[in-house]
């Protein structure tokens, strides 16, 4: 009985404690949420220069002061930044928010020593950040005066760091972790190597380790990996390949179809990298819609009975579309290729092909086992193709809805239009030549097969 009473009181005590915690959370959480929403801006843009000179690497940052608002800045009047008292707090802001978030590497080794050699708050409209020379000149000017009457939430902070290095010709990389400055942190990073022109990187959030001057091997490896995982993570591309595989299911029979698809997407992928693709805003949504359409078309063709001897033509046509799809990711990543643009492009394409081969190696045996032990070939082809068509149809309708949000207007028949027209014409010529070459190759292979069959 005593134990029961004790247990009841214990349970009651736990309930009261839990209730107190919940009530406290209930009253405090709205206040906490509002403070966080106020402290962290929705988005900010950070500008960064990295320039090795002699035995020093200089890194200059421009960060909006609103992204470092947890510190108390001296103000006067309705909230103007008090420049006469702000220096210590501005330095604290740089140390608290920036210093530990900038990891610089020389030849793969972390540079532990760094120091702030200059800092200065200025207007957000200050255009000095547009060039390195102007930015350096601006940060070394005397501080602004209170006559400026600049609201502290509108100011930007320029900070200059210096890192000791062994040589300005070393290979440098940087790992910035500035995503905590805002919900969305967009960074424009400019690297100024001693022997070549400015290289610009533009990324959102934390990019990981950015090789500012990647070696050939590093670029090849990274873009090979990028292409390989892109095809594995692209469900729509995998389903299209599945539609190609289902009715054939033997490697040699797939060679013409897969080769045709590979040649086609390589053409548009490489052409896009050289600026031959349309640049209109609606083009990417159009391609995504056509990729979904390609899945639906191939799946329905499997259901009604595909003419396998002509399938390479359809694979070639849709391969052109999928190549544009591959290029959208590649165009965002080419900034990390350094001086190895063409080799990185080929490496990415090779990674896509390796990914396709990996899918074939996995899927072909599974399909053969499925059709041998679980379901017959005809029923299995129809069932799998129907499932693929269902997914493709949903993607197609969703992407088409997105496409319809864009307003299509007649182009202006100016000089830029005719330049674009010439580019598209070049792309069409390349496609026509490749189509002819594929057709002639197919005829040659068929002729060789007939001669071999006749000789036997």
N, C-alpha and C positions, 0 to 999 in steps of 0.2 A: 504493500500500500504506500509506504514511504517512497519507494522507488518510483511508483507511478506518479505520485504528487510531484516528486523532484523532476521527473521527465516532463510532466505537464508544464511546470514553471520554466524549465529549460526551453521547451518549445515556444512558450509564450514570450520569453525573453528574446529568442532569436527572431520571432515575428516582429516584435517591437523595434528591434535594431534594424531589421530589413525595411520596415515601414519608415523609420527615421531617415535611412539612407535614401530611399526612393523620394521622400518629400524634399529632402535637401537637393537631390538631383533635379527634381521638378522645378524648384524655384531658382536654382543656379543656372541650369542649362540654357534658358533663353538669354540670360545676360552673357554667358560664355560665347554662345553662338554669335551674338551681335558684335562682340569684341573681335572675334576671329574674322568675321565677314568684313569688319572695318579695317583690320590690320593687314590682311592679305589681299592685294589687288587682283582683279580678274586676269589681267595680262600686263606684262611689261616687256620692253625690248632692251636688251643689253648689247652694247657695242664694245668690241674688244680688238686690240691690236697686239700682235706678238712680233717682235723684231729683235733678232740676235745681232749684236754689234761687238766685235772684238771678243772680250772675255765676259761680256754681260748680255743677258737676255732681258729686254725690256717688255713689260706687259702693261698696257694701258686699258683701263676699263671705264666705261660710262654707264652708271646704274641710276635709275630713278629713285629719288629719296623716299618716295611713298612705299617702296618695297622693303624699306628698312625702318618701318614706323614704330617698332616696339620701344625704341629709345626715345627719350624726352629731349626734343630739340628746343633751344632757347628761341622764343618768339616775342614779338611786340605787336601792339595794335590788334587787328582782327586775325592775326596768325601769320604775319610776315616773319621770315627767318631772320634772326638777329645775328648778322655776320660777325659782329664784334665779339660775340661770345660763343660762336658755333664751332670754332676750330677743334677743340678737344672732343666734342660729341661726334663730329664728322669723322675724326680719326678712329674713334671707338666703333662707329658704324662700319668702317672699312674692315677693321680687325674682326668684329663679331660676325659680320655677314659674308665677307668675301675672302679673307686671307686663307682660312682653312679649306675653302671650297675650290682652290686653284692648285692642282697638282701638275707640275711640269717635269718632264722627263728628258734627259739627254742621253741618246743612244740606249734607251731602255732603262736607264737608272734614274730614280727619283732625285730631284734636286731639293734637298731639305732646307737650305738657306734661302730666305727671301726677305726683302725689306721694302717698306713703303718709303719712297723718296719724294713724293709730291702728291698733293690732293687739293681739290678745289671744287666748291659748289658753283653751279652756273645755271643759266636759263635753259629750259628744254628746247628753245628755238635756236640755241647756239649751234651754228653749222661747222664749228671747228673740228668736230669729230669726223668730218667727211674725208680728211686727209691726215696722214701721220704727222706731217710737219706742222700743220695748223693745230692739231690736238696737243702736241708737245709744247708748242709756243703758248697755247691757251692755259695749260695747267700750271705753267710757271709764272703766270701773271699774278699780281697782288689779289687778295680776296676782294670780292664785291663789297660795296658799302651798304649800309642800311637805307640809303637813299634809293636803292634799287627797288625796295618794296616787293620782294618776291615771296609768295606763299611757300612755306616749307614743303608742302605736299606737291608742289609743282616743280621744285628744283631737281636737278640731276647732279650726281656726285662723280667727278672724274678722279680716278686713283691710278697712280703710276707705281708699279712694282719693278724691282730689279732682282734678277737671279744670277749668281755666279756660274759661268760655264767654262768649259775647256777650250771650245772653239766655236766660232760662229758658223762653221761648216758642218757641225755635227747634225745628226738626225734628231729632231725634236718632236715630242708629242705632248699632249695636254689632256688632262681629265678634269673638266669643270663640272661642278655639281651645284649649279645655281638655280635648280628648279624650285627651291623653297622660297624664292623671292616672290613668286606669284602662282596663281593656279595654272597659268600658261606663261612660261618664260621663253621668249624667242631671242636667240643670240645670233648676232652677226659678227663673225670672227674673221679678221684679216691677218694673214701671215705674210710677213715681208722678208723673204729669204735674201741673202746677200747677192746671190748669183742669178736671180730670175725675177720675174714680175710678181705683183701681188696675187695671192690666192685667197679667195673668199669662201668661207663656209657659213652656211645658214641652217640652223637646226632649232628644234623645239625641245625643251626639257633637257635631260642629261644625255649626251650622245655616247657616253663611255669614253674610252681612250681614243682621241683623235690624232692620227698620224699626220703631222703638218707637212712632212716631206717623206711620204712612204717609199720604201724600196720597191724595186720591181717584184721581188718575191712576195713581199707583204701584199701588194696590190693584187697580184695574181691569186694568192690564197684567199684573201678576203672576198674578192668578187666571185671566185669559184664557189665559195661557201654560200655567198648571197644568192647566187643563181640556183644552187642545189636546194636550199631550204625554201626559196620562193616557190618552186614548183611543188614541193611537198606540202607547203602551207596553203597553197591556192586550191581550195576545194573545187572551184569551177574548172580549173585546168585538169585536175585529176579525173573528174567526171567525164570530161570530153575524151580524155585518153581511154577511159573505161568503155565509152561508146565505140571507140575504134577497135578495142581489143575483143569485146564480147563475141562478135560473130566470126572471128578468125581463130584466135587462141593458139596460134603456133608462131614461133619467132620468125621463121623465114617468110611466112605469109604476110607478116606485119611489116617487113622491111620496106617495101615500096610506099606503104601508107605513112609510116612513121618518118621515113626519109623525106617524103613530100611535105609533111607537116613541119618538120625541122627546117628544111630549106626556106619554106614560106615565112615562118616566124622569125628566122634569122634575118631575112631581107628587111622586114618592117622594123625589127628591133634595131638593127644597125643604121637603117635609114633615118629613124627617129633621132638617134644619137647625133647624126650629122645635120639635123634641122630640116629634114625633108617632109616631116609630118605636119598636118594642120595644127595651128596653135590656138584655135578658137576654144572658148570655155566649154562649149557643149560637146567637144570632140571626145573627151574622156568618158563622160556618161554615155555617149553613143556607143563607144567601143565596149564598155561594160555590158550594155544591153545586147549588143551583137554577140558577145561571148556567151551570154545566157541563151540567146537564140540558137547558137551553134550546138549547144547541148541538147536542146529540145529537138532540133532538126535531126541530129544524128540518132537520138534515141528513137524517134518515130520511124526513121529509116530502118533501124534494127527491127522494130515491131512488124512493119509491113513486109520486110524482106529486102535486105540491102543487096545491090548489085556490086559485089566485091571487086570486080575487075575495073570499075570506074571510081572506086572510092578514093583513090589517091587524088583525084581532081577536087573532090569536096574537101578532103583533108588539106589540100594546098590552099584553097580559098579561105577556109576558116583559120588556117595557120597564119595567114596574113593578119587577121583580126587579133588572134591571140598574141602575136608579136608586138602589136601596139600595146596590148595589156601588160606584157612584160616590161615594156619600155617606161611605163609610168613610174614603177619602182626604181628602175635603173637611173632615170633622169634625176631623181632626188639624191641618188647615191654617188653619181659621178664626181661630185665635188670632193669626195674622199680619195680619188684616184691619183691625185698629185699630177705629175707629168706623164703618167702612164695611161692615158685615156684610151687609146686603141687597144692596148693589151688587156686592160681591165674590161673593156667591152667584150672582147673575145672570150675572156675568162668567165665572165658572167654567162655568156651564151653556152659555153662548155658546161658550166655548172647546171644549167637548165637541162642540157642533154643527158648528163650523168643522172640527174634526178628522174628524168623520164625512163632511162634504162633501169634504174632501181625499182621504179613502179612496175615496169614490165616483168622484172625478175620475181617480184613478190606476187603480182596479180595473176599472171598466166598459170602457174601451178594450182593456185587456189580455184580459179575458174574451171580448170580441167577436172579437178577433184569434185567440185560441186556438180558439174554436169555428168560426171560418171557415177557418183554414189548417191546423190540427193535428188536431183531433178533432171529430166531429159533435156536435151539441147534446145529444142524449140520452145518449150514452156519456160525454161530458165532464161533464155534470151529475151522473151517477151516480158517476163516478170521483172528482171533486173533493169531492162530498158525503161519499163513503165515507172519504176521507182526513180530512176535518174531523170526522166522527163518531168515527173512531178516536181522535183527540186528545181530543175531548170526553169520550169514554167513560173514558179513563184518568184525566182530571181528576176526573170525577164519582166514580169509585170511590175515588180517593185522598182527595178532600174529604169523601166520605161516611164514610170510616174515621176521619178527624179529627173529624167531627161526632159520631160514636158514642162518642167519648171523654168527652163531656159527659153529666152526669147530669141527666135531666129530672125535676123534682119538681113536684107540684101547687102552684100559687100559694096564698098565704094570702089569704083573702077579706077583706082589710082595706081601709082608706081608700085606701092607695096603689094597690091593685089596681083599685079602681073609678075612680080618676083615670086610670090607664093605659087602662082599658077605654073611657073617654070619649074619650081621645086617639085610640085605634085606631078608634073609631066615627066620629070626625071625618074620619080618613083615608079610611075606607070610603065616607063620603058624598061626599068630594071625588072619589074614583075613580069612583063611580057617576055623578056629574054629568058628569065628563069623558068617560066611556064613552058616555053618552047624547048629548052634544054631538058626539062623533066619528061616531056612528051617523047622527044627523040631517044632519051635514055630508056624509057619504058619500051619503045618499039624495038630497040636494039636487044634488050634483055629477052623480050618475047621471041624475037627471031632466033637468038642463040638457043633458047629453050626448044624451039621447034626443030632446029637443025640437029640438036642433040638427041631429041626424041626420034627423029627420022633415021638417024644413024644407028640407033639401037634396034 
